Amino acid sequence: MNLKNLITRTLSGAVYVALIVLGIMTVEWAFVAFCALFTLLATREFILMTKPGGSKINLSIDIAFAVGIVLLFTIASTQAVKGMEPSVSILLILPYMLVRLISQLYNKEENPIKSIAYSVFSQCYIVIPMMLMPMLLDISNTFLLLIFVMIWMNDTGAFLVGCTIGKHRLFERISPKKSWEGFWGGMFFCVMTGVGYYYLIPEVPATINSLPFFIILGIIVSVFATFGDLVESMFKRSVGVKDSGNLIPGHGGILDRIDSLLFVIPAVAFYLVIQFLFA
């Protein structure tokens, strides 16, 4: 990588990180906007990547409903409208299915079932994890930010260790550069980030205020971040593209940046539910 590309990658990465930090750590409307923006961009990239040349009307429907579901769910969550969140998702998911199926009648795509399947899957793959983010924000904004930092540290550790001593391929068929050594290095960085949070951040709720909780959290984040990255690599390989888009110079598309997040958020949410049930 030459110096110009490195500078471009560093600057665009800094803007991306700043956007996330501002969205999580400032006012509620910034978090709502952050969720809506990432949902819009990721859904658009996924549909265009899997269905190039598809109907613009269907694309607009997919994006509009994806953003609408996340917006309403996030607003209901951040405004503490108790019991409203499940009804919000049903409120738009059912009309989405009806509108999307009817709209397909007026398009002349060769394989309507395939088109609908890609559209509905985009809602499951992107919208559901984005809907669950307010659940992590309920713990604290620093806890949600921790999840992002853990993902970044997992990537950093995997890259550094993999480049240094990586020899044994982790999943060569999908991602030839990933190694087992890098995987364990990323997990170590991820767990140490959780340990550091436990000792440095005092606002942790009592139900999760234990060192074992954050060690296990680091393991979960590392494992599912890796799976998230591999799954998106599988999608890109199957459709023959290198990146999901070119929105972020030097990094690809927004889906390339949040592929790990889309797996980590549901896994962490499930871990929290189990923790609170048996606390």
Secondary structure, 3 states (H helix, E strand, C coil): CCHHHHHHHHHHHHHHHHHHHHHHHCCHHHHHHHHHHHHHHHHHHHHHHHCCCCCHHHHHHHHHHHHHHHHHHHHHHHCCCCCHHHHHHHHHHHHHHHHHHHHHHCCCCCCHHHHHHHHHHHHHHHHHHHHHHHHHHHHCHHHHHHHHHHHHHHHHHHHHHHHHHCCCEEECCCEEEEEHHHHHHHHHHHHHHHHHHHHHCCCCCHHHCCHHHHHHHHHHHHHHHHHHHHHHHHHHHHHCCCCCCCCECCCECHHHHHHHHHHHHHHHHHHHHHHHHCC
